[in-house]
């Protein structure tokens, strides 16, 4: 993932005696203006000695006027002088650039800025600093999630401004394929060979997302009570009822930012399943197409390439599960009942074709007699096609 790539690049820089500064931008609703840039300065001043701090008598008052929290990091240095006009962006941006230049001196400097999709006003400051420090040996590295940078985001303008500049490189990180996902799981197990069924279930749930893969495997190890990764014996199937808190928070933040209409469409879609027919969704939600287009553009849904019909799918089982569990229990049962009745009516002539789906929806709607009826029908259908495991599952 992008964080690991930044860590490796920072290690390379440090091994070559290049000064590095790293910061991560906070959630736009929780952070403060220029928070990520402030963290760069905190990292420097927190480790600077008293003698080094005395060299900042000219810039310290301005920095403290913009970031009052830096006051204590300057120790006994007098910071009561004339500061910057906090309403003058030009002065503030120039102060940031001069501060970074002072930190680097005449030496190379590598600056790592993570989660730039969470930044807003800081993007303009970043562009100013890049231009101002262009003649110096300074490397800026930023990471962001493509799906969270809409067309109007300032980061789009920043990247566009340097699109023809040979000094800019954009690196797209693709999801892991099944083989690399299995290798990552093996590394997490201390080199042990993962059970093929378990590795397959993790890959299916995480869809090659390294962060999701790591968190899922760690959860499974913890659930198994394992203390040493190399001795782990993990279940072959992945239970999706309980997901790591870190994953729920990461996906939950994205969903919470959606407009109400899109969030409602996404929740109804999660009741239909990992993949679903758009016509089923249209039968449950009035005029969902605009919301569906926006959700596909954001990456929260994708076209189901394994089907020739009008189908969409969640990018991973994890995303679908987080959205699904965010629905209040009463509404979830009501939605399952509506879906079950829709399928039952549509397939009245041959209900055995969708018996397994009807079993799922009626059981989750707490309609016992219908669940039993279609559960037995699904088991018999599975036995006729020699699907013993499916029959056992349906009967259970």
FENVENVEN-V590205 format. One record per residue. RES is the residue in three letters. OMEGA is omega in whole degrees, -180 to 180 (999 if undefined). BURIAL is I if it has 24 or more other C-alpha atoms within 12 Angstrom, else O. Layout:
BEGIN
RES&OMEGA&BURIAL ; RES&OMEGA&BURIAL
END
This chain:
BEGIN
UNK&-174&I ; UNK&179&I ; UNK&179&I ; UNK&179&O ; UNK&178&O ; UNK&-180&I ; UNK&-180&O ; UNK&-180&O ; UNK&177&I ; UNK&177&I ; UNK&178&O ; UNK&-179&O ; UNK&-179&I ; UNK&-180&O ; UNK&178&O ; UNK&176&O ; UNK&176&O ; UNK&179&I ; UNK&-179&I ; UNK&173&I ; UNK&-176&I ; UNK&174&I ; UNK&179&I ; UNK&-179&I ; UNK&-178&I ; UNK&176&I ; UNK&-177&I ; UNK&-180&I ; UNK&-174&O ; UNK&-175&O ; UNK&176&O ; UNK&-177&O ; UNK&178&I ; UNK&-178&I ; UNK&-179&I ; UNK&178&I ; UNK&177&I ; UNK&-179&I ; UNK&176&I ; UNK&-178&I ; UNK&178&I ; UNK&-180&I ; UNK&-180&I ; UNK&-173&I ; UNK&-180&I ; UNK&-179&O ; UNK&-179&O ; UNK&178&O ; UNK&-179&O ; UNK&-179&O ; UNK&179&O ; UNK&-179&O ; UNK&-179&I ; UNK&179&O ; UNK&-174&O ; UNK&-176&I ; UNK&-177&I ; UNK&-177&O ; UNK&-175&I ; UNK&-180&I ; UNK&179&I ; UNK&180&I ; UNK&-180&I ; UNK&179&I ; UNK&178&I ; UNK&-179&I ; UNK&-178&I ; UNK&-179&O ; UNK&179&O ; UNK&-173&I ; UNK&-175&I ; UNK&-179&O ; UNK&179&I ; UNK&175&I ; UNK&-177&O ; UNK&-178&O ; UNK&180&I ; UNK&-180&O ; UNK&-177&I ; UNK&-179&O ; UNK&-179&O ; UNK&179&O ; UNK&179&I ; UNK&173&I ; UNK&-175&O ; UNK&177&O ; UNK&-180&O ; UNK&-178&O ; UNK&-179&O ; UNK&179&O ; UNK&-178&O ; UNK&-179&I ; UNK&179&I ; UNK&177&I ; UNK&179&I ; UNK&-178&I ; UNK&179&I ; UNK&179&I ; UNK&178&I ; UNK&179&I ; UNK&179&I ; UNK&179&I ; UNK&-177&I ; UNK&-173&I ; UNK&177&O ; UNK&-175&O ; UNK&176&O ; UNK&-180&I ; UNK&177&I ; UNK&-176&I ; UNK&-178&I ; UNK&-177&I ; UNK&-177&I ; UNK&176&I ; UNK&-179&I ; UNK&176&I ; UNK&178&I ; UNK&-176&I ; UNK&176&I ; UNK&-179&I ; UNK&-178&I ; UNK&-179&I ; UNK&178&I ; UNK&177&I ; UNK&179&I ; UNK&180&I ; UNK&178&I ; UNK&-178&I ; UNK&178&I ; UNK&180&I ; UNK&-177&O ; UNK&-177&O ; UNK&-179&I ; UNK&-179&O ; UNK&-175&O ; UNK&179&O ; UNK&-177&O ; UNK&178&I ; UNK&173&I ; UNK&177&I ; UNK&179&I ; UNK&175&I ; UNK&179&I ; UNK&175&I ; UNK&-176&I ; UNK&-175&I ; UNK&-179&O ; UNK&179&I ; UNK&-179&I ; UNK&-174&O ; UNK&-177&O ; UNK&-177&O ; UNK&-179&I ; UNK&-180&I ; UNK&176&I ; UNK&180&I ; UNK&180&O ; UNK&180&I ; UNK&179&I ; UNK&-178&O ; UNK&-178&O ; UNK&-174&O ; UNK&-180&O ; UNK&-179&O ; UNK&-177&O ; UNK&-179&O ; UNK&179&O ; UNK&172&O ; UNK&176&O ; UNK&-178&O ; UNK&178&O ; UNK&179&O ; UNK&179&O ; UNK&175&O ; UNK&176&O ; UNK&171&I ; UNK&-175&O ; UNK&-178&I ; UNK&-180&O ; UNK&175&O ; UNK&178&I ; UNK&178&I ; UNK&178&I ; UNK&178&I ; UNK&179&I ; UNK&179&I ; UNK&179&O ; UNK&178&I ; UNK&179&I ; UNK&179&O ; UNK&179&O ; UNK&-180&O ; UNK&-179&O ; UNK&174&I ; UNK&-176&O ; UNK&-179&O ; UNK&178&O ; UNK&180&I ; UNK&-180&I ; UNK&-179&I ; UNK&177&I ; UNK&180&I ; UNK&-180&I ; UNK&-178&I ; UNK&-174&I ; UNK&-179&I ; UNK&175&I ; UNK&176&I ; UNK&-175&I ; UNK&-179&I ; UNK&179&I ; UNK&-179&I ; UNK&-179&I ; UNK&-177&I ; UNK&179&I ; UNK&-179&I ; UNK&178&I ; UNK&178&I ; UNK&-179&I ; UNK&177&I ; UNK&179&I ; UNK&-180&O ; UNK&-180&O ; UNK&180&O ; UNK&-176&O ; UNK&179&O ; UNK&179&O ; UNK&-173&O ; UNK&-177&I ; UNK&-178&O ; UNK&-172&O ; UNK&170&I ; UNK&-172&I ; UNK&178&I ; UNK&-178&O ; UNK&-179&O ; UNK&-176&O ; UNK&176&I ; UNK&-175&O ; UNK&-176&I ; UNK&-178&O ; UNK&-179&O ; UNK&177&I ; UNK&-178&I ; UNK&-178&O ; UNK&179&O ; UNK&180&I ; UNK&-180&I ; UNK&-178&O ; UNK&-180&I ; UNK&-179&I ; UNK&179&I ; UNK&-180&I ; UNK&-178&I ; UNK&-178&I ; UNK&-179&O ; UNK&-177&O ; UNK&170&I ; UNK&-176&O ; UNK&-177&O ; UNK&180&O ; UNK&-180&I ; UNK&180&I ; UNK&178&I ; UNK&-179&I ; UNK&180&I ; UNK&178&I ; UNK&179&I ; UNK&-179&I ; UNK&177&I ; UNK&180&I ; UNK&178&I ; UNK&179&I ; UNK&174&I ; UNK&-175&I ; UNK&175&I ; UNK&179&I ; UNK&-180&I ; UNK&177&O ; UNK&179&I ; UNK&-180&I ; UNK&179&I ; UNK&-177&O ; UNK&-177&I ; UNK&180&I ; UNK&174&O ; UNK&-178&O ; UNK&-167&I ; UNK&179&O ; UNK&178&O ; UNK&179&I ; UNK&178&I ; UNK&180&O ; UNK&-179&I ; UNK&175&I ; UNK&179&I ; UNK&-179&O ; UNK&180&I ; UNK&179&I ; UNK&170&I ; UNK&177&I ; UNK&175&I ; UNK&-179&I ; UNK&-174&O ; UNK&180&O ; UNK&-177&O ; UNK&177&O ; UNK&-178&O ; UNK&-178&O ; UNK&-176&O ; UNK&172&I ; UNK&-179&I ; UNK&171&I ; UNK&-178&I ; UNK&177&I ; UNK&177&I ; UNK&-180&I ; UNK&180&I ; UNK&180&I ; UNK&-177&I ; UNK&179&I ; UNK&179&I ; UNK&-177&I ; UNK&-177&I ; UNK&177&I ; UNK&-180&I ; UNK&176&I ; UNK&-172&O ; UNK&-178&O ; UNK&180&O ; UNK&180&O ; UNK&179&I ; UNK&180&I ; UNK&179&I ; UNK&178&I ; UNK&179&I ; UNK&178&I ; UNK&179&I ; UNK&-179&I ; UNK&-180&I ; UNK&177&I ; UNK&-180&I ; UNK&-179&I ; UNK&180&I ; UNK&-177&O ; UNK&-175&O ; UNK&-177&O ; UNK&-178&O ; UNK&-178&O ; UNK&-176&O ; UNK&-180&I ; UNK&179&I ; UNK&-179&O ; UNK&-176&I ; UNK&-179&I ; UNK&177&I ; UNK&179&I ; UNK&176&I ; UNK&-178&I ; UNK&-174&I ; UNK&180&I ; UNK&179&I ; UNK&180&I ; UNK&173&I ; UNK&-180&I ; UNK&174&O ; UNK&-167&I ; UNK&-175&O ; UNK&178&O ; UNK&178&I ; UNK&179&I ; UNK&-180&I ; UNK&-176&I ; UNK&174&I ; UNK&178&I ; UNK&178&I ; UNK&179&I ; UNK&180&I ; UNK&180&I ; UNK&179&I ; UNK&180&I ; UNK&180&I ; UNK&180&O ; UNK&178&O ; UNK&176&O ; UNK&177&O ; UNK&-174&O ; UNK&-179&O ; UNK&178&O ; UNK&179&O ; UNK&178&I ; UNK&-179&O ; UNK&-179&O ; UNK&-179&I ; UNK&179&I ; UNK&999&O
END
